[in-house]
Amino acid sequence: MVLRIVIVVAILVLATAVALWWQRRQGVAREVERAGALSSTTLGAKRGYHATFVQFSTPMCAKCPPTAQLLTRIAAEDPRVAHIEIDAAERLDLARELEIMRTPTILLLDGDGVVVSRISGAPTEQQAREALAAVPRTGTDYTI
């Protein structure tokens, strides 16, 4: 009897630890190893001059619409920032190439189209703003 209670308690502790670990990872921007740039043609929309939020969504994702609204609102505050939402089911080729395993996943691109960070899960407004603030400046603020 005591052995069963110990096993149940151990399972509950393990499940709690995994749940806390999972929750702490949600919406956190992680820097990624920089690789080749993603063009506007590849993305199917115009990139931002300073930064671009590229959000991968699916129709059955409950957190994707609120995430899209948040990122659209943040991008609208700065004309140099863009938000592009991509349906991962329709662009399976791109999702596989970029190793998108869940939705929402947000890639943050710099002005050159290089992925500088990745957010898995729905970020809070503060997390999204901090990730945007960490994007390195490329080029100048001048447009011709």
C-alpha positions, 0 to 999 in steps of 0.5 A: 500500500505504501509503495503505491502511495509513493508511486502516485506521489512520484508521478504527481511530482514529475507531472507537475515539474513537466507542466511547470517546465512547459509553461516557462517555455511558452512565448519565450524568444530564443536566439537562433543560429543565423542562416540564409535570409527569407525573401518577401517572395518566399514569405508571400508578403512584404517584409518589414524594413527593420523587423518582421514577425512571421507567424505560422498558424493552423486553422485549428489553433486556438491561440493563433488568432489572439497572437495574430492580433497582438503581433499585428497591433505591435507591428502597426505601431512602427512602419518599419515592422511587419507581421506576416501570418502563414498557414502552416498547412498550406505552406507545408514545404516552408514549415518543414524547411524551417522546422515548425513543429507546433503553432503558433510559432513566430520567427522574428526576422531582421531587416535583411530577412535573417531569422534572429529569434524564434518564439514557440507558443503564444507570447505575452505582449511584453515578450513580443516587445522584448523580442522586437527590441532585441532585433539588431539594427541593419542598414539605416533609417533612410528610405529613397 
